[in-house]
Amino acid sequence: MTADSMGHVRDAGRIAVLLAGPVLAALLNRGEPAQERTSPAELVRESGVPPASDAGATSASALRMMAWLILTGAFLGCFVVASFSRGLAAGLDPILVKIMIITAYAGLFSVASVLVSGTRLSLIGLVGYRGFPAPGGKLGRGSWADQERRRRKILARQGGPSRFVRWLVTPSLLDALPALLFALPFGSFLAADILG
């Protein structure tokens, strides 16, 4: 887990949550009473707290995935407006080309970040419980309780939560690496097509 001295998670997804915070808050607050609404500042603050359970890791990854989806739409919209505006004013063409190139790179980075967040959500569903302590309390009878018993047995057999699994399902700065590796080569092809 990548965290600073105060225990905050550092990753590119926090920047996405910061930029898409107002839209995220509006989406999450639909139909909520006024006293239960979440502000954009609260979302940004919560995105920096390391998850304490697999449910917290799921929430953190889903929040980042939604933020990246919102930014992908914004970058695509800017790209489309700039590309359609290119022929309207000849003096603005150099500026519009730069806007198109920047939004192409940023859009490809955000698409790859959505894929990284989706992959993390899948990993959390498969093995995320192995990275966090099992919740205490008695278990009842039913399919959920049977699944929870199996999870507790697995955790007891492996000697407690796995630090590697916890690191794997927690957002980190390494999330930007596959996104960069995706955006740089494909962005270069788009930039050459835009300039050519």
matplotlib code that plots the C-alpha trace (Angstrom):
import matplotlib.pyplot as plt

x = [0.0, 1.3, 0.7, 2.3, 3.2, -0.5, -1.8, -3.3, -3.5, -1.6, -2.7, -3.8, -7.4, -7.5, -6.8, -9.7, -12.0, -10.9, -11.6, -14.9, -16.0, -19.0, -20.4, -19.7, -21.4, -24.4, -24.6, -24.2, -26.7, -29.6, -32.6, -30.8, -32.3, -30.5, -28.9, -27.3, -25.8, -22.1, -20.1, -17.3, -14.8, -15.9, -15.5, -11.9, -11.2, -12.6, -10.6, -7.4, -8.2, -6.7, -9.4, -9.9, -11.9, -12.7, -15.9, -13.8, -11.5, -14.5, -15.9, -12.5, -12.0, -15.6, -15.4, -12.2, -13.7, -16.7, -14.4, -12.3, -15.5, -16.7, -13.3, -13.2, -16.5, -15.2, -12.0, -14.0, -16.3, -13.4, -11.8, -15.0, -15.6, -12.0, -12.0, -15.3, -14.1, -10.9, -12.2, -14.2, -11.4, -8.1, -6.2, -7.3, -6.1, -2.7, -4.5, -7.2, -4.6, -2.8, -6.2, -6.9, -3.6, -3.7, -7.3, -6.4, -3.6, -5.6, -8.6, -6.5, -5.0, -8.4, -9.8, -6.8, -7.4, -11.0, -9.7, -7.3, -10.0, -12.3, -9.5, -9.0, -12.8, -12.6, -9.6, -11.4, -14.3, -12.0, -9.4, -10.0, -11.2, -7.8, -6.1, -8.2, -9.1, -12.3, -15.2, -16.0, -19.3, -21.4, -22.6, -26.2, -27.4, -27.6, -25.6, -23.9, -22.8, -21.4, -19.4, -18.1, -17.2, -15.1, -13.4, -12.6, -11.1, -8.9, -7.7, -7.0, -5.1, -2.9, -2.1, -4.1, -4.5, -2.1, -0.2, 0.4, -3.3, -4.1, -1.5, -2.9, -6.5, -5.6, -5.2, -1.6, 0.7, 1.5, -2.0, -0.7, 1.9, -0.4, -2.4, 0.8, 2.0, -1.4, -1.7, 1.8, 2.0, -1.6, -1.6, 1.4, -0.5, -3.4, -1.1, 0.5, -2.9, -4.1, -1.0, -0.9]
y = [0.0, 3.4, 5.8, 8.9, 9.4, 10.3, 7.1, 8.7, 6.7, 8.3, 7.5, 9.1, 8.1, 10.7, 13.4, 12.0, 12.1, 15.7, 16.7, 14.8, 15.5, 17.7, 15.4, 12.3, 14.0, 14.8, 11.2, 9.7, 12.1, 11.5, 10.7, 11.2, 13.3, 16.6, 15.5, 12.4, 14.0, 13.7, 16.8, 16.7, 17.6, 14.5, 12.3, 13.5, 13.1, 9.5, 8.6, 9.3, 6.9, 3.4, 0.7, -1.3, -4.1, -5.6, -3.6, -0.4, -1.5, -2.1, 1.3, 3.0, 1.3, 1.9, 5.6, 5.9, 4.0, 6.3, 9.4, 8.1, 7.4, 11.0, 12.4, 10.1, 11.7, 15.2, 14.6, 13.1, 16.1, 18.5, 16.5, 16.5, 20.2, 21.1, 18.8, 20.3, 23.8, 23.4, 24.6, 27.5, 29.9, 29.6, 31.6, 29.2, 26.0, 25.7, 26.1, 23.6, 21.1, 21.3, 20.9, 17.8, 16.3, 16.9, 15.6, 12.5, 11.6, 12.4, 10.5, 7.4, 7.6, 7.8, 4.9, 2.7, 3.8, 2.7, -0.7, -0.8, 0.0, -2.6, -5.2, -4.3, -4.6, -8.1, -9.0, -7.7, -10.0, -13.0, -12.7, -9.3, -10.9, -12.5, -9.2, -7.9, -9.3, -11.3, -9.5, -10.8, -12.0, -15.0, -16.4, -17.5, -20.2, -19.5, -19.3, -16.0, -17.5, -20.6, -18.4, -16.4, -19.5, -20.7, -17.3, -17.4, -20.9, -19.8, -16.8, -19.0, -21.5, -18.9, -17.3, -14.1, -11.5, -11.4, -8.1, -8.8, -9.2, -6.0, -4.1, -5.6, -4.5, -1.0, 1.9, 3.0, 5.0, 1.9, 2.1, 4.9, 2.6, 0.5, 3.6, 5.4, 2.3, 2.3, 6.0, 6.9, 4.6, 5.0, 8.7, 9.1, 7.5, 9.8, 12.9, 12.0, 11.6, 14.9, 16.7, 15.0]
z = [0.0, -0.9, 1.9, 3.3, 7.0, 7.8, 6.2, 3.1, -0.1, -3.0, -6.5, -9.7, -8.9, -6.1, -8.7, -10.7, -7.7, -7.1, -10.6, -11.0, -7.4, -8.1, -10.7, -8.5, -5.5, -7.7, -8.9, -5.5, -3.8, -6.2, -4.1, -0.8, 2.0, 2.6, 5.9, 4.3, 1.2, 0.5, -0.5, -3.1, -0.3, 1.7, -1.3, -1.8, 1.9, 1.9, -1.2, 0.7, 3.6, 3.2, 3.2, 6.3, 4.7, 1.4, 1.3, 1.8, -1.0, -3.3, -2.5, -3.2, -6.5, -7.6, -6.7, -8.8, -11.7, -11.7, -11.6, -14.5, -16.5, -15.9, -17.0, -20.0, -21.2, -20.5, -22.4, -25.3, -25.4, -25.5, -28.3, -30.4, -29.9, -30.8, -33.8, -35.2, -34.5, -36.4, -39.8, -38.4, -37.6, -39.3, -36.6, -33.9, -35.6, -33.8, -30.4, -31.3, -32.5, -29.1, -27.3, -29.4, -28.7, -24.9, -24.7, -26.7, -24.4, -21.3, -22.7, -23.4, -19.9, -18.3, -20.4, -19.3, -15.7, -16.0, -17.1, -14.2, -11.7, -13.2, -12.9, -9.3, -8.6, -10.1, -7.9, -4.9, -5.7, -6.1, -3.4, -1.6, 1.6, 2.1, 2.6, 5.5, 8.9, 9.1, 10.8, 14.2, 15.6, 15.4, 12.1, 11.5, 9.1, 5.4, 2.3, 3.3, 6.6, 4.9, 2.5, 5.5, 7.4, 4.3, 4.2, 7.9, 7.5, 4.6, 6.6, 9.6, 7.4, 5.8, 9.2, 8.9, 6.2, 3.4, 3.0, -0.7, -1.3, 0.6, -1.4, -4.6, -4.0, -2.6, -5.0, -5.5, -7.7, -9.7, -11.2, -13.4, -15.0, -17.2, -18.0, -19.2, -21.1, -22.9, -23.5, -24.7, -27.8, -28.8, -28.1, -30.4, -33.2, -32.6, -32.4, -35.7, -37.3, -35.9, -37.1, -40.5]

ax = plt.figure().add_subplot(projection="3d")
ax.plot(x, y, z, "-o")
ax.set_aspect("equal")
plt.show()
